[in-house]
C-alpha cells in the first residue's frame, strides 16, 4: 500500500487533547478519499478534506 501524497481540508473548529472525534470518509475516484472530522458532539472540526494516495 502506498503512502499519503497530498492532504487538503479546512479546519473548522477546535479539538482539544483527549477529545473523541469521528472521521467519515468516502472514495472520491482517481486515488482520492474525501473526509470530514467531527467532535463527539457533532461539531465540525475539519471539512472539505481530500487525501490523495500513492498507488
Beta strands, then each sheet from edge to edge (+ up, - down):
strand 1: 4-11
strand 2: 21-29
strand 3: 32-39
strand 4: 44-53
sheet 1: 1+ 4- 3+ 2-
end
